[in-house]
Amino acid sequence: MKHIVIMSAVVVSLSGCGALPERLGLGKGSGADAPMTPAVAVPEATDVKETELAPVVTAPPPPPAARTAEALDTTTPEQRAAAAQPAEQGAQSLGTTVASLGSATEPGLWMKTPLVKSEIQGRVVNPATGKSSTVRLIPLDGPKTAGSRMSLSALRLIGASLTDLTPVEVSTGG
């Protein structure tokens, strides 16, 4: 009986989640089923396939027992060296955002940001250290002025604190 009551409570609590984006004012006017995308488009940007990102920005998940930044960062020294290479010619600036640590257990070099409308390969630069990294830029709902979340691996590579809010410059390309 106890299990039935608990399961019923879970079902009831989750039943309204489908309309949550509309309740929060996201996607307003287009219905709760409409996809939510940031209003800022990246000019001339194209989607990047996983295979194009794999050598530099992807990594295996950390082991379940990982508790330190070193253990959670599963990028290889070769990947970090490749990601730290100078930016391509013709990269387009997307702007500046304030980055905080995203999910420490989500592997790879990535940044979730409202500065992009579609997933693309990009570059982040920490002006305080001058260090940069190639990252996967992943769309994040919100105004262009909202903050961004960055992977543990990328924050470490650009010399940013894992506990601070770090202003970073974001551009297309790698």
VOBA-480629 format. One line per field, with one value per residue: residue number from 0; residue in three letters; y, z, x of N, C-alpha, C, O, CB in turn. Coordinates in steps of 0.001 Angstrom, whole numbers, plus 500000, padded with zeros to 6 digits. Glycine has a CB too. Layout:
BEGIN
i	NUM,...
aa	Ala,...
n_yy	Y,...
n_zz	Z,...
n_xx	X,...
ca_yy	Y,...
ca_zz	Z,...
ca_xx	X,...
c_yy	Y,...
c_zz	Z,...
c_xx	X,...
o_yy	Y,...
o_zz	Z,...
o_xx	X,...
cb_yy	Y,...
cb_zz	Z,...
cb_xx	X,...
***
This chain:
BEGIN
i	0,1,2,3,4,5,6,7,8,9,10,11,12,13,14,15,16,17,18,19,20,21,22,23,24,25,26,27,28,29,30,31,32,33,34,35,36,37,38,39,40,41,42,43,44,45,46,47,48,49,50,51,52,53,54,55,56,57,58,59,60,61,62,63,64,65,66,67,68,69,70,71,72,73,74,75,76,77,78,79,80,81,82,83,84,85,86,87,88,89,90,91,92,93,94,95,96,97,98,99,100,101,102,103,104,105,106,107,108,109,110,111,112,113,114,115,116,117,118,119,120,121,122,123,124,125,126,127,128,129,130,131,132,133,134,135,136,137,138,139,140,141,142,143,144,145,146,147,148,149,150,151,152,153,154,155,156,157,158,159,160,161,162,163,164,165,166,167,168,169,170,171,172,173
aa	Met,Lys,His,Ile,Val,Ile,Met,Ser,Ala,Val,Val,Val,Ser,Leu,Ser,Gly,Cys,Gly,Ala,Leu,Pro,Glu,Arg,Leu,Gly,Leu,Gly,Lys,Gly,Ser,Gly,Ala,Asp,Ala,Pro,Met,Thr,Pro,Ala,Val,Ala,Val,Pro,Glu,Ala,Thr,Asp,Val,Lys,Glu,Thr,Glu,Leu,Ala,Pro,Val,Val,Thr,Ala,Pro,Pro,Pro,Pro,Pro,Ala,Ala,Arg,Thr,Ala,Glu,Ala,Leu,Asp,Thr,Thr,Thr,Pro,Glu,Gln,Arg,Ala,Ala,Ala,Ala,Gln,Pro,Ala,Glu,Gln,Gly,Ala,Gln,Ser,Leu,Gly,Thr,Thr,Val,Ala,Ser,Leu,Gly,Ser,Ala,Thr,Glu,Pro,Gly,Leu,Trp,Met,Lys,Thr,Pro,Leu,Val,Lys,Ser,Glu,Ile,Gln,Gly,Arg,Val,Val,Asn,Pro,Ala,Thr,Gly,Lys,Ser,Ser,Thr,Val,Arg,Leu,Ile,Pro,Leu,Asp,Gly,Pro,Lys,Thr,Ala,Gly,Ser,Arg,Met,Ser,Leu,Ser,Ala,Leu,Arg,Leu,Ile,Gly,Ala,Ser,Leu,Thr,Asp,Leu,Thr,Pro,Val,Glu,Val,Ser,Thr,Gly,Gly
n_yy	498809,501225,501687,502149,504555,506265,506078,507112,509750,510628,510429,512278,514632,514957,515271,517847,518792,519012,521446,523242,524927,526925,527945,529184,531268,530828,530364,531568,532292,530607,528148,525278,523051,523912,524212,525560,528159,530197,533725,534775,534515,532788,534215,532858,530426,526884,523700,521364,518170,515308,513651,515436,516845,515034,514338,516424,517657,515780,513281,510359,509372,510260,508048,506408,506734,509071,512045,514269,517203,516500,513738,513843,515140,513883,514302,513806,514370,514937,515790,518110,519626,519936,521375,523747,524996,527798,530013,529575,531300,533854,533461,534307,536733,536147,537365,538342,536455,535403,532749,529814,526862,524016,520881,518784,516142,515749,514924,516194,519039,521764,524365,525627,527973,531049,532420,531135,529615,527160,524027,524314,524287,526087,528708,529628,532277,533202,536269,537126,535339,534869,532426,529905,527787,525287,524495,522760,524532,524850,525386,527371,528155,531469,535031,536888,538136,536521,534261,531609,528056,526083,523324,521341,520502,522397,524811,524359,524227,526830,528161,529028,529606,527012,527623,530259,532991,533482,535818,535329,535406,534634,532848,531833,528872,527039
n_zz	500000,500793,498726,496569,497262,497257,494547,493318,494233,492940,490224,490144,490824,488644,486543,485612,484360,481597,480746,481921,480684,479394,481592,482857,481208,478941,475509,475016,473558,471443,472130,474310,473225,471307,470050,472101,471552,471708,471018,469609,466716,465079,462729,459541,460668,460943,461680,463548,463090,465273,464697,463664,465883,467653,467915,469473,471412,472787,475349,477430,479954,483428,485971,488276,490948,490965,492462,492555,490798,489017,488632,487566,485158,482141,479726,477407,477565,474961,473726,475197,474482,471720,471768,472884,470914,468719,467548,464596,461437,460519,462407,464045,466314,468990,471271,474768,477737,481008,482612,484435,486394,484818,484722,486478,485957,483332,480546,478504,476347,476481,476221,477429,476217,475752,473553,471131,468552,467431,467759,467609,466740,468654,470240,473361,475295,478054,479233,481450,481796,479262,478122,475984,474597,472386,472052,472292,471438,472872,472538,474893,476564,477014,477556,475564,477287,479469,481682,481149,481084,481702,480858,483216,482297,480250,481704,483354,481418,480408,482532,484564,487629,489341,491008,490774,489001,485713,483323,479840,476459,473502,470449,467024,465254,465775
n_xx	500819,501931,503777,502083,500870,503079,503908,501614,501713,504045,503276,501148,502523,504220,502504,501823,504079,504442,503415,505036,507137,505528,504163,506243,506656,508117,508453,506061,502946,503266,502440,502638,503832,505575,508913,511475,513635,516558,516437,518518,520349,523014,524895,525596,526333,526610,525149,527070,528225,528342,530544,532377,533098,534106,537013,538123,536336,534743,534395,534838,532397,532930,534287,532015,532851,534308,535442,537009,538229,540230,539744,537173,537537,537775,538980,541641,545234,546067,543697,543212,545445,544990,542578,543415,544829,545616,542986,540916,541229,538964,536989,533952,532944,530750,530057,530219,529951,528926,530312,529568,530223,529023,527280,529298,529702,529144,530800,533567,534342,532539,530013,527043,524950,523106,523905,523936,521936,521822,523552,526988,530491,532795,534725,536072,537374,539280,539593,541053,543162,544069,543959,542504,539885,538711,535336,532182,529428,526368,522933,521117,518221,517067,517597,519978,521703,521813,523533,525983,526701,529503,531619,533470,535973,536529,536538,538758,540762,540887,541854,540129,538354,536641,534603,533864,532217,532896,533824,533719,534894,533218,533285,532681,533772,536853
ca_yy	500000,502369,501911,502699,505957,506985,506141,508033,511100,510941,510640,513538,515758,515101,515426,519205,519206,519301,522845,524057,526032,528001,528553,530025,532361,530456,529907,532163,532666,529582,526882,524557,522029,524515,524170,526813,528474,531571,534650,535225,533574,532906,534396,531975,529239,525648,522653,520543,516787,514712,513121,516555,517329,513935,514307,517452,518106,514730,512462,509373,509834,509950,506879,506749,507099,510308,513101,515430,517795,515686,512480,514143,515606,512694,514629,513346,515457,515254,516590,519436,520336,520302,522398,524987,525567,529109,530039,529617,532590,534062,533201,535444,536950,536036,538226,537975,535895,534995,531296,529109,525426,523215,519566,518288,514754,515745,514993,516893,520472,522340,525482,525844,529426,531640,533143,530375,529075,525747,523493,524547,524309,527461,528934,530540,532868,533827,537466,537271,534502,534795,531038,529643,526390,524894,523878,522594,525527,524225,526404,527427,529132,532659,536214,536922,538632,535512,533572,530336,526988,525511,522058,521357,520385,523668,525811,524082,524512,528279,528711,529682,528969,526177,528126,531661,533365,533919,536400,534734,535847,533478,533047,530642,528220,526279
ca_zz	500000,500897,497402,495704,497645,496787,493086,492981,494480,491873,488991,490270,490816,487318,485522,485076,483851,480165,480538,482705,479943,479183,482899,483183,480237,477852,474351,475139,472310,470416,472664,475146,472461,470360,470541,472656,471084,471999,469954,468942,465702,464742,461295,458770,461420,460546,462692,463480,463407,466372,464208,463469,467195,468460,468296,470407,472496,473488,476264,478115,481264,484532,486763,489320,492214,490800,493388,492416,489459,488202,488292,486766,483837,481401,478453,477372,477344,473527,473458,475785,473647,470464,472059,473252,469740,468340,466822,463137,460798,460122,463481,464283,467724,469369,472421,476069,478665,482293,482687,485705,486208,484488,485364,486546,485487,481886,480038,477269,476310,475991,476941,477152,476185,474937,472428,469890,468285,467103,468268,466700,467366,468909,471061,474496,475753,479373,479115,482629,481659,477858,477669,475249,474333,471471,472789,471623,471917,472925,472846,476221,476547,477823,476811,475211,478450,480539,481845,480472,481904,480993,481397,484127,481479,479567,482705,483756,480297,480238,483771,485346,488897,489240,491927,490484,487746,484875,482028,478727,475103,472743,469000,466214,464840,466825
ca_xx	500000,502832,504355,501041,500707,504268,503834,500529,502221,505000,502515,500417,503463,504807,501466,501784,505387,504404,503085,505957,507756,504574,503914,507395,506742,509010,507711,504736,502316,503434,501956,503592,504529,506508,510282,511959,514973,516930,516109,519724,520835,524421,524972,526462,526727,525952,525232,528263,527909,529109,531817,533297,533505,534625,538424,538548,535468,534010,535193,533983,531913,533841,533878,531034,533494,535082,535034,537891,538239,541136,539073,535985,537987,538197,539629,543028,546198,546067,542497,543408,546423,544327,541565,544093,545492,545065,541713,540922,541000,537584,536031,533072,532639,529344,529852,530777,528975,529486,530214,529700,530406,527845,527302,530675,529762,528918,532171,533899,534590,531295,529409,525628,524869,522050,524501,523769,520607,522014,524814,528115,531809,533203,535909,535913,538632,539240,540431,541917,544356,544463,543840,541275,539584,537659,534240,530894,528476,525054,521921,520516,517133,517220,518033,521398,522453,521844,524804,526209,527280,530641,532101,534606,537187,536778,536932,540142,541659,541064,542402,539076,537977,535450,533579,533564,531584,534008,533475,534457,534566,532775,533296,532450,535015,537511
c_yy	501261,502714,502543,504178,506778,507132,507110,509474,511530,511252,511971,514722,515985,515411,516821,519659,519563,520767,523776,525178,527204,528712,529492,531182,532070,529946,530469,532558,531616,528222,526147,523520,522595,524439,525543,527030,529904,532454,535059,534153,533817,533050,533430,530720,528027,524652,521833,519137,516270,514236,514223,517076,516296,514027,515305,517605,517020,513921,511439,509921,509474,508703,507300,507215,508410,511397,514356,515957,516969,514392,512707,514595,514418,513016,514197,514540,515887,516117,518004,520257,520797,521433,523747,525640,526911,528983,530079,531058,532684,533732,534473,535556,536863,536921,537704,537458,535565,533502,530810,527632,524769,521897,519001,516859,514636,515961,515869,518373,521125,523568,525601,527340,529925,532420,532400,529812,527595,525318,523674,524410,525761,527514,529893,531008,533491,535053,537643,536480,534485,533382,530832,528149,526282,524190,523618,523632,524940,525287,526247,528496,530294,533836,536172,537344,537640,534853,532241,529332,526309,524224,522259,521342,521706,524752,525607,524490,526012,528954,529452,528893,528153,526697,529573,531805,534008,534541,535752,535335,534601,533810,531732,530037,527493,526663
c_zz	500000,499526,496454,495999,497121,495268,492636,493161,493389,490580,489037,490185,489444,486243,484915,484442,482373,479881,481271,481898,479730,480493,483309,482212,479102,476696,474340,473769,471233,470923,473404,474370,471496,470913,471023,472183,471448,470793,469142,467973,465470,463235,460667,459511,460908,461674,462472,463902,464507,465896,463985,464801,467973,468827,469385,471609,473224,474364,476911,479450,482364,485277,487873,490630,492132,491719,493257,490988,488522,487747,487399,485349,483075,480018,478544,477234,475875,473158,474006,474963,472339,470683,472372,472080,469382,467480,465314,462658,460458,461187,463737,465770,467949,470561,473664,476942,479964,482434,484119,485395,485907,485237,485318,486052,483993,481208,478798,477471,475677,476805,476482,477306,475355,473737,471102,469788,467930,467595,467213,467473,467517,469758,472173,474927,477114,479296,480282,482494,480236,477299,476973,475018,473231,472308,471854,472249,471769,473299,474263,476166,477465,476974,476577,476399,479602,480590,481110,481452,481083,481677,482301,483325,480805,480550,483144,482664,480123,481527,484616,486633,488688,490117,491660,489219,486903,483586,480941,477418,474276,471254,468297,465853,465992,466909
c_xx	500867,503413,503344,500848,501874,504219,502746,500987,503188,504258,501782,501369,504064,503776,501418,503075,505372,504135,504031,506604,506791,504264,505030,507559,507679,508173,506294,504206,502441,503000,503041,504375,505548,507917,510715,513384,515294,516657,517325,520217,522314,524504,525971,526908,525963,526070,526492,527886,528834,530471,532839,533830,534309,536105,538806,537635,534687,534962,534260,533500,532911,533373,532919,531663,534279,534541,535884,537816,539111,540460,537849,536340,538555,538747,541084,543971,546237,544861,542655,544397,545793,543326,542198,544825,544864,543806,541935,540795,539519,536562,535230,532750,531135,529024,530533,529639,529687,529236,530374,529860,529071,527927,528717,530806,529457,530270,532327,534135,533370,530913,527965,525399,523697,522598,524364,522355,520680,523391,525901,529419,532224,534449,535537,537298,538388,540146,541401,543211,544908,544344,542497,541103,538539,536603,533068,529982,527081,524032,521352,519432,517431,517635,519538,522267,522509,523214,524833,526782,528364,531089,533306,535910,537537,537197,538374,541124,541903,541545,541388,538820,536706,534310,533184,532735,532670,533509,534342,533976,534288,532798,532996,533798,535648,538921
o_yy	502232,503891,503381,504974,507874,508223,507852,510330,512682,512233,512717,515719,517123,515781,516954,520811,520347,521283,524992,526311,528359,529934,530474,531990,532983,529153,529889,533091,531720,527227,526362,523132,521836,524585,526562,526177,530746,531971,535644,533017,534933,532095,533214,530009,528137,524740,521636,518942,516735,514395,513983,517684,516647,513804,515045,517677,517325,513891,511626,510827,508497,508345,508427,508013,508828,511647,515403,515246,516765,513999,511859,514448,513992,512108,514217,515617,517067,517059,518976,521457,521920,522349,524786,526726,527149,527987,530537,531926,531672,533722,535579,534584,537434,537199,536755,537959,535462,533045,531314,527203,524941,521812,518768,516409,513535,517054,516230,518887,521047,523787,525667,527908,529297,533017,532972,529569,526862,526146,523241,524418,526570,526513,530847,530242,534217,534898,538249,536894,534134,533166,531471,527356,527083,523381,524187,523621,524577,526018,525136,529627,530123,533672,535503,536950,537890,534899,531810,529699,525998,524057,523224,522083,522101,525529,526571,525034,526422,530181,530404,527684,528558,526251,530065,530850,534976,533866,535640,535721,533625,534896,530660,530630,527347,526132
o_zz	499302,499187,495627,495076,496596,494755,491672,492330,492956,489907,488057,489537,489110,485130,483768,484018,481929,478861,481243,482380,479870,480519,484016,482353,478349,476911,473706,472932,470199,470219,473159,474789,470912,472120,470427,472391,471493,469660,468071,468373,465646,462517,461202,459024,460492,462514,461337,464961,464653,466611,464102,464843,468849,469993,470149,472736,474211,474138,476937,480014,482242,485218,488362,491350,493131,491756,493791,490078,487360,486589,486567,484435,483330,479215,479619,476823,475578,472375,473354,474774,471896,469866,472147,472233,469705,466788,464821,463386,460141,460898,463655,466401,467195,470836,473619,476890,480003,482382,484892,484260,486648,486278,484240,485756,483443,481282,478140,478590,474462,477911,475283,478375,474362,472987,470050,470789,468109,467817,466071,468704,466610,469968,471965,474926,477311,479293,480118,483016,480020,476115,477302,475210,473157,473175,470766,473463,470669,474269,474749,475762,478554,475806,477303,476498,480603,479615,480529,482514,479909,482890,482160,483638,480784,480266,483290,482950,479736,481594,485313,486702,487949,489977,492278,488459,487332,482812,481102,477280,474342,470841,468900,466120,467059,467740
o_xx	500576,503536,503706,500678,501674,504468,502939,500682,503154,504574,501798,501052,504393,504148,500993,503171,506211,504591,503839,506628,507193,504117,504803,508477,508021,507256,505413,504935,501781,503172,504228,505466,506321,508112,510365,514247,514397,516649,517168,520472,522803,524209,527058,527788,524810,526965,526925,527291,529964,531460,534041,534899,535099,536432,539735,538125,534016,536172,533044,534114,533649,532196,532999,531062,534864,533336,535520,537391,538759,540598,537525,535528,539682,538963,541685,543539,546420,544982,542276,544199,546031,543239,541577,545384,543700,543598,542966,540313,538894,535366,535764,532333,530347,527857,531316,528516,530914,528094,531188,529654,528103,528578,529264,531913,529506,530831,531352,534131,533188,531408,527694,525620,523329,521826,524646,521681,519708,524274,525751,529435,532026,535134,534788,538261,537413,541367,542460,544247,546067,544604,541498,542026,537607,536933,532982,529777,526664,524230,521141,519701,517979,517986,520274,523429,523179,523964,523837,527285,528163,530958,534058,536842,538703,538108,539126,542191,542997,541629,541739,539043,535810,533171,532240,532572,533298,532830,535557,532816,535035,532393,533051,534843,535051,539657
cb_yy	499995,502078,500598,501935,506098,506248,504746,507752,511172,509769,509492,513579,515528,513850,515098,520148,518117,518455,523111,523186,525533,527461,527481,529193,533614,529388,528393,533383,533933,529525,526014,523895,521203,525977,523663,526812,528250,531659,535864,535570,533717,531676,535827,532725,529437,525079,521749,521114,515908,513547,512349,517683,517732,512677,514559,518749,519073,513807,513350,508045,509219,511145,506164,505558,505988,510785,512596,515065,519254,515362,511750,515215,516750,511742,516163,512347,515023,513959,515922,519313,519439,519081,521957,524719,524598,529920,531244,528752,532765,533266,532723,535310,538315,534588,538391,539193,534631,535802,530643,529364,524789,522975,518594,518377,513895,516855,513614,516699,520815,521304,526819,524995,529998,532553,533407,529235,529854,525495,521995,525952,523500,528229,529491,529850,533931,532825,538688,536825,533090,535291,530055,530394,525688,523975,524768,521112,526882,523040,526333,527739,528479,532429,537503,537876,539916,534441,533353,530511,525954,526520,521105,520151,519293,524114,525748,522593,523932,528917,529625,529805,530033,524747,527999,532461,534335,532751,537956,533196,536710,533037,533612,530978,529232,524809
cb_zz	501204,501905,496817,495889,499176,497218,492502,493850,495845,491659,488768,491590,491824,486953,486110,486147,484085,479492,480974,483293,478592,478555,483953,483197,480910,478306,474319,476069,471825,469951,471560,476289,471713,470058,469454,474206,469565,472407,470522,469969,464373,465252,460969,458333,462931,459245,462656,464369,462153,466994,462919,462706,467991,467744,467097,469703,471964,472485,477355,478334,481581,485504,487365,489596,492654,489328,494805,492786,489512,488990,489567,487454,483964,481268,478121,476210,477797,472689,474073,477233,473356,469854,473229,474367,468539,467586,467258,462558,459518,458931,464785,463458,468197,469685,472683,476746,478070,483494,481792,486641,487454,482953,484677,487959,486278,481456,479726,476269,475517,476035,476701,478115,475646,475791,472706,469811,467157,465566,468657,466032,466530,469580,470215,475687,474738,480522,479007,483878,482094,477691,478860,473912,475609,470310,473968,471772,471134,473938,471825,477344,476949,478924,477563,474036,478937,480325,483309,479264,482368,480926,480269,485100,480421,478800,483923,484087,479011,479780,483458,484513,490021,489624,493341,490350,487962,484566,482043,478710,474470,473187,468531,464933,464268,466604
cb_xx	499066,503964,504866,499713,500596,505568,503571,499285,502907,505985,501517,499635,504570,505548,500128,501424,506388,503352,501675,507024,508260,503290,503739,508658,507170,510044,507673,504774,502888,504879,501411,502880,503548,506123,511231,511880,515103,518404,515449,520812,520042,525250,525349,527658,526478,526557,523980,529402,528021,528339,531606,532604,532293,534399,539260,538646,534522,533285,535914,534745,530529,533944,535116,530161,534420,535048,535100,539356,538741,542415,538653,535155,539057,537042,539515,543243,547600,546066,541253,543901,547637,543617,540689,545070,545406,546118,540876,539781,541892,537299,536755,531776,533179,528990,528394,531503,528281,528854,531263,528468,531051,527734,526302,531186,528785,527874,532656,532814,535906,530172,530194,524688,526149,521197,525959,524802,519929,521866,524670,528017,532861,532088,537095,535153,539177,539697,539556,541176,544044,545883,543989,541274,539097,538199,533804,530312,528611,525029,520785,521590,515822,518225,517646,521625,521843,520739,525088,527151,526187,531804,532453,534545,537011,535534,536002,540316,541085,539749,543526,537766,537770,535786,534063,534851,530352,534935,533666,534292,535728,531360,534655,531626,535992,537394
***
